[in-house]
Amino acid sequence: MSFVDWFDDYEDRDWQTTTEGTVRYALVGLGWWTTEVAMPAIADSEFGETTVLVSSSTEKAEQVAEENDVSRGITNDDFKDGEASEHYDAVYVCTPNAYHLEYVEAAAELDKGIICEKPMEASVERAERMVEACEHGGVPLMIAYRMQTEPAVRRARELVESGFVGEPMTVYGHNSQPLLEMIPDPNQWRLTPDLTGYGTSVMDLGIYSINTARYLLDRDPVAVQSILATEHEDFEGLDDERAAFMLDFDGIEMVSTATQNGQTDSQLTITGTEGQVEIRPAFPGTCRLHVRRGDQSLDFDREEFGAVEEMREEFDYFADRLLTSTPIKPDGEHGLFDLKIVRAIHEAAKTDRSVAISE
Amino acid sequence: MSFVDWFDDYEDRDWQTTTEGTVRYALVGLGWWTTEVAMPAIADSEFGETTVLVSSSTEKAEQVAEENDVSRGITNDDFKDGEASEHYDAVYVCTPNAYHLEYVEAAAELDKGIICEKPMEASVERAERMVEACEHGGVPLMIAYRMQTEPAVRRARELVESGFVGEPMTVYGHNSQPLLEMIPDPNQWRLTPDLTGYGTSVMDLGIYSINTARYLLDRDPVAVQSILATEHEDFEGLDDERAAFMLDFDGIEMVSTATQNGQTDSQLTITGTEGQVEIRPAFPGTCRLHVRRGDQSLDFDREEFGAVEEMREEFDYFADRLLTSTPIKPDGEHGLFDLKIVRAIHEAAKTDRSVAISE
């Protein structure tokens, strides 16, 4: 491929297989990510249309529906009872982690395609139940790792696959944000142990580094080590206000840091014997690709490709697979493995030793 | 301090206490670092003068002396016997790690000031003997961590001290180079277990991340965890062709990677609750400072400040302290602690668990 082609094809949807069809979505959980990112992304997408909004109260569901020109707003209970199910083909689940399972189970009962936010649930056991529910219902389940359809990440993966970095040797992943400045509420669900699951910084931020490394390297870690710490009072009951961990990819070593109480930054760097591929910022919706090989380097900037565009790509990928009845990745098993990694990271911190990730 | 002052004073020698005097050096070990970096640095320095070169053979010592306009070239044995000792005031030791001790011991016997390259020796035990020899001889010993007189690193330290990053939360240090491309000799000392000591990537590269983090945070780690691996045949007998390790600074967590078989790169990043200080490149002689706080960032570039300039600052700092008979940091105890960290990193990799760093 010529450099001009590489440049011009950068944002090409190398995954796209169809150009026809529509997927109508019910969106469950109307937090800011759904209203400010997912809904605009679906509106901007080729295949998607939001037809039903689902929230805790009739009032909220109807109000948000009206504000966003969506025809139906229903309650969580209505949704579980199958109300308006003839008006949507697929369900996007974006509630607090610990509520994912019940909506996925309901959607599976209703025979709908499902795209569920990451981490897929609050524990390994509940994630396993989710996988079983979708298998039992015979419905496709995608876990919403939008990095896997991010053009910068996909180009980075191609570069690693093609040998640009030589043999990958070390990986660094970082993700930090000042959560309490972004959402000044100490009682928010990300800081509520029962709702978030295994802590907060690894579950909510570290998971980006973990999953993107798995995707870029096309392999899974076999063991982890970690140091977790909490000091801030608003993180009470959670062990990882900040987190440092290492993933042993059986021949490639990754180190990673994450904190919900830190300056915003994110980075994913793979250093190989002959080159380096880096995405920085990596995860907040403005991925920038940087590559180095020998004494040459290249920084690739795109304008106007943020979280909405990333979610648009993800929804259209999901729809493409749904419309053509072909397998969808990343699936439930893939997301389940991340939860096993996160669980092992929390175990390792307690024991001060390496913990193998059980299959 | 105004921003203009900060800019203009960036390279100020905030450590300087005198403007008079000369320190005459004997340089022991005439590898490329000595001839291409240390010697030009001393020539460019305010207080230094190279008067004696010391090497394995009379021929080599005299040849290098002649090529560099130095008046005397003597052998290692001559040096140990005190030959020409009236012609130098201080000794710079830049041999393979495992030879440092014998030259420091000889210099201490001769009552000379000593600046010894890092890591200070091949093992904790030998480093302890070095500290004892200098204490016994009553001579000053500085370990040549040139980052501690690097203007970018000193400014970064000031920023951390002044609260620019808020509370430091996580640290990342990385250092990689393609050693066998730089020095295409599988029998070089850095790949020879008896000469390098505890492996190669942590001893030779990781030590920059470790020591610079200690300096920037002004605290020491209490425990380490690590994953080390070797595959390349030229690294036989060494356990860390590549290394991933975590340092527990008792309230701040650091993750780090290093490899002697990787694309050249280096980075030292401290992420705090309110900001970030980063040096990248960090260690190869062209430190660039990057700072971020909230949604603002600043990248500070200097031209023409490479390894020679870094070594010049270090030699002049050493000379300043020697000429004024004041204590020199980083001293032997400081360097010894790094070797305890490195030893613990190698122990941790064998046991797959956290290893406390013994005082």
Interface residues (C-beta under 8 A of the other chain):
Chain A: V165 G166 M169 T170 V171 Y172 H174 S176 P178 A223 Q225 S226 I227 A229 E231 R242 A243 A244 F245 M246 D248 G251 E253 M254 V255 S256 T257 A258 T259 N261 G262 Q263 T264 D265 T269 T271 G272 T273 E274 G275 Q276 R292 R293 G294 D295 T351 D352 R353 S354
Chain B: V165 G166 M169 T170 V171 Y172 H174 S176 P178 A223 Q225 S226 I227 A229 E231 R242 A243 A244 F245 M246 D248 G251 E253 M254 V255 S256 T257 A258 T259 N261 G262 Q263 T264 D265 T269 T271 G272 T273 E274 G275 Q276 R292 R293 G294 D295 T351 D352 R353 S354
